[in-house]
Each structure stands twice: as C-alpha cells, then as structure tokens.
Amino acid sequence: QLFREVMRLYPQSENRETGLFKSAYPSRFDFDMGSWSLAWIQSLKDYYYLRGDKEYVSQFVDNIEKVLGFYERHLDESIGILGTVRNKNFMDWSITKGSIPRADENQEMRHTVLLTLYFVHSLDCTVKLYEEIGEQQKAAKWAAMSANIKKAIKTHCWDEEKQLFRDYPEEDIYSQHSNILAIICDVVEETDQKSLMERILNYKDFDEFASSYFSFYLFKAMDKVGLQDEFLHHLDFWYTFLERGHTTAGETGFASHDRSDCHAWAAHPSYYLLSLVAGIKPADIGFNSVKIAPHPGDLTNIQASIPHPKGKIQVDYKVKNGKIKGTIVLPEGVSGEWNYGEETMVLYPGENMIK
C-alpha cells in the first residue's frame, strides 16, 4: 500500500511543460529529475510483475508517455542517441567528486551513452508493461525506437580494441555504468554478455566505477548473465559500512564524499540476498507461484523468509560439498519449482524436503 501511494504521488510534481517529475516534492529543490522520472517507470513495471495489478498501473499511461516523450524529443537523429539535454539527470556519484553524467559549463549534457541507455532500459520496461495491459500500439512504437537506439550505440560507441562501450561516441571515456546497462538492455548479443560482464568486473582502468547506489544494476546484470555466485564477492561497500560501525547503508560507499550514513538506495543487497543467494523469485506475473534457485557461493548455512500475500515463504539450507539439504515452506495456495544445478522438483504448499 505504501509503495502504491508513493507511485501515485510522483505525478503530482509533474512539470506541465516537460512532463517530468521533481527531484523531491514538496521541497525547496525545484528542478526536474529526468533519470528518476525514468526510474518511476521501471518501478511500475516491477510492481506489475509482482502484483499483476492491471487497473492500478493503467492509470499512469499518460504520465509514462509524457516522460518518454521528453527524451524522444531530445534524440539526435543524426547519430541516433540523446543529443543535448539540460535538465537534471543523476545516474550515480563519481569516484572523484560530483555525479555522472557530467554537465558542461552551459549545464548541458551532450551525447551521453549512459543516459541514453537508461532511457532505453525504461523503454524496454514500458514495452513489457504495455504488452501486458493491452497498449499494443504504444508498445510497438517504443519497441521500434529502443531497437534503433541500440543499433546506434553499437555502431558509434563500441570500442573493438577494448571490447567495451565508450561513455561518449567520440571520447575515450569508459565507465562500468554504460557497460552494465548495455548488458541489461541487450545491446550486445546474449552469447557475448557473460564475457562483457567478466570484463566489467576485472577491468581496472574505468574512469568511473559503480557506487553502492548503482551496484543495484551491477547485481542485476550479474543475475542476467548467470554469474549470481559473484554477488557475494562484490559487497565491499557494505563490509566497509560495517567496519565503520554503521547500522544502515551509506549513500555512496566512496570515502571521498559519502554524504549520508543512512540511505535507503544502498539497501538493495537485502533484496539480492533473498532473490539471488536464497534464490526466491516469482515464477509468474502476480507471484502466484514461486521459483527457488539458490546460489549459496561459499556459504554453508542459509535461513531466509519473505512475506507473500498468502503468508510467508521460508527456506533453510545446509550446504556441503556442493550439495544442499534442507526445507522450504510455502503458504497455503502457493506452489512452485526448485532448481539447483541439475536438480529440479515441484514444490507444494506446506513443508518441502530438499534431500
């Protein structure tokens, strides 16, 4: 209910000229935040996949169209990616100072691949959402635009020698961020995504690295390419928070400018511990059934539970020599499937034994 209310309140801050939402509202910060307006669309898609609530998300179609329309108007047709954008578009903190993508002396962002890919990801989320709620014509329009932008990025921004994407078509600037989003958006072929992910994790000369905030997308890309076991090896930011005596997550993880010791947007490991390590995910739209496919990594004991509209899903694993034993408890009315290595089995309401 709280999430639904937050999503409903976003459009109240709409700038009637741009169609974008404010960075904070009501507040003294009176500027549009385009990237967070795009994130709102991504969140609506995620909500729909968890709840299957067509009536709720359908009320926002006009607002979605306005947000996407703003970026559509700023595409540079000569090159096929976003051209000059003047509004605020926070994507992540920089490892040095400020945030990225950076605006120039005129407060303009030009031909930023990072922002373009974030727009593309939002387009892809919109297409999936629209196809589910019956907006087929609009879905087709945005799907075609997404495909064209991906081709343009691959043509103008791929560095064949480094096997990485540049942050700008004609500048040798490289970030983890753009390459992470290139995987999420399928700019590279599916067969090449795992090798790109491995380069992202091992390349030491990036100009920008993902903060604790943008690591959400890093972990999302790991999951997409089948490198879920890497998740537990990339929690340095959170171990540092613990070493500092924090009881909550820090805003950036970068010692150079960690502005806040308590920031919700760096709390996402709690989600990935459940979805990747414990392996609990919806098996269908609406979460009527569950798919449980754990990736324990080096862990030998895992206990986890998540709330579900019909009750609580609980897992208790013991891991030894690559084998898992334990129990899975599903609420009444919820069934599912277990996957671990080559093992599969049907899960039923109540207690299920993993032997």
Secondary structure, DSSP 8 states (H G I E B T S, - for coil): -HHHHHHHHGGGG--TTT---BSSSSSS--SBBHHHHHHHHHHHHHHHHHH--HHHHHTTHHHHHHHHHHHHHTEETTTTEE-EE-SB---EE-SSSSEES---TTS-EES-HHHHHHHHHHHHHHHHHHHHHT-HHHHHHHHHHHHHHHHHHHHHHEETTTTEE-SBTTB---BHHHHHHHHHTT-S-HHHHHHHHHHHHH----SB---TTTHHHHHHHHHHHT-GGGGGGS-HHHHHHHHTT-SS--SS--TT----S--GGG-THHHHIIIIIS-EEESSTTSSEEEE----TT-SEEEEEEEETTEEEEEEEEEETTEEEEEEEE-TT-EEEEEETTEEEEE-SEEEEE-
